[in-house]
Amino acid sequence: MSRTVLATAAALLLLPLLAFSAPALAARYQAELDPAPFDATTRAIVIGSSGVMSAELTGNTLTIKGSFKDLSSNATTGSVRTGLAKAVPGDAIGSLTVSHAMQGEFSGTVKLNAAGLAALKRQSLYVRIDSEKAPDGHIQGWLEETGN
């Protein structure tokens, strides 16, 4: 065999190894958290509350960090959720660590399966922060890719 053929064969054999050893490119996401849907009885509880967050997807691991402010009662839990489409509420697929305060931070890591990755791509993955006065959602925001 010629040297060229051997070099090409060696390169083709090593290419998969290089692909696995190269760092994965991360996709970045962000969201503004706004008051969760409300009715006449919960309007005063959630209006005026807000938050911001960023997330990074590396492989199938989504890492989330954010903050919130002006809740009318202490935050109790945070969750990553998936709906049928953007702005359509859905079920929790992961939990977040949340400051138990009216102003604070939240963070967490969630491993996404194929359905979770598809939901993220179609912007139907969101974060919801619950509070003592609004246990079914105080603020929430849908993740959008930043393009970075």
N, C-alpha and C positions, 0 to 999 in steps of 0.2 A: 504494500500500500504506500501511497505517496504521503509525504509529510502534511500536505494540505488536507487530505482526507482524514488523517489521524487527528490533526488539530481541530478540524470541524467536528468530528465525532466526540472528542474530549470536551469541546465547548458545549455541545448539545447535552452531554451527560451531566455537566456541572451546572447548567442553567437552572434546573429545578432547585438545586441546593442553594444557589444564590438568591433565588426568589423567596425562599423560606427564611433566609437569614437577614434579608433587607428589612428595615423597619417599615411597618405598615403606615401608610398615609392616613392621617386622621381627618375625619369630616367634622366640621364645627357647626353647632346649632345655637339658637338663642330664642328667648321668648320673653314677653312682658306678661306678668300675671295680673289679671284684672278680677273684679268681683265675680264670683260664681253666679249662675242664674239665681234670681231671687223672686219672691212674691211680696205682697204687701206686708206680710208678717216678718220677713227677713231682710227687707230692703235696708232699714236703718243699721242692721248688723254688719252688712258687707260693703255698703257704699263708702268710698274713700280709701279702701284698702288697696295696696298694690305690691308688686314685686318684680324682680328681674332675675333672669337666670341665663346661664350658658351651659352648653353640654359639648362633649367631645366623644365621637364614636371611633374606636380603634378596634378593628376586627368586628366582633359582635358585642363588645363591651361599651356601654354608654355610661360616661361619668358626668354627673350633674352637680353644679354648684350654683347657689342663688341666695337672694336675700328678699325679705319682705318687710313692710312697715305699715303702720296705722291700722292694724287689726283692732277690733273692738273688744277682743278677749284673747287670752293666750292661745297660741298655736298648739295643737295636740299631736297631729300626725301629718305626714306628707307621703304622697304616692305618685308613682309613674303609672299612667293609665293609657288605654288604647280604645278609641271609638271607631265607629264605622267610617267616619269621615271627619274632616276638620270641623270643630265646633259641635260635634255630636258626642255627648258623654258616653263613657264606657267603663269597663272593669279594670281594676288595678292589676298590674303585672309585676310590680316591685314597690318596695317601700324606701323612704328617705329618712335620714336623721334630721330632726327639726328642733330649733331652739324653742323651748316652751315659754314664749314671751309674745308680746304684741308687736315687737320689732326684733328681727333676728335673721339667722341664716339657716339654710338647709343644704344637704348634700347627700350623695349616694352613688352607688354603682349598680347597674342592672345589666345582666347578660340577656341579650335579645335573641329569640329564636327567629326562624324565617318569617313568621307572621308579624313579630315585633319590628323586624327590619323593614318589612313592607309597609307597616303602619307609619314608621318614621319617614320613609320616602314619600308617602302620600300626605304627610302632615296631619295624621290623625293620632299621633302620640302626644300626650300632654302631661303636665304636672299639676297636681291639686294639693293645696294646703288646707287642712281642716282646723277648726278652732273649737274652743269650749262652747261658744254660742252658735257656731255654724258647723256642726259635726258632719254634715254631708257636703261640705265644700265652702270655704271662705273666699279663696282666690284660686285661679287656675290660668294656665297659659299653654298654648300649643307650640311645639318646637318647629322652627323654620331654619333651613340650612342657611348659613351666612355667606357661602360662596368662597370662603377662605380655605 
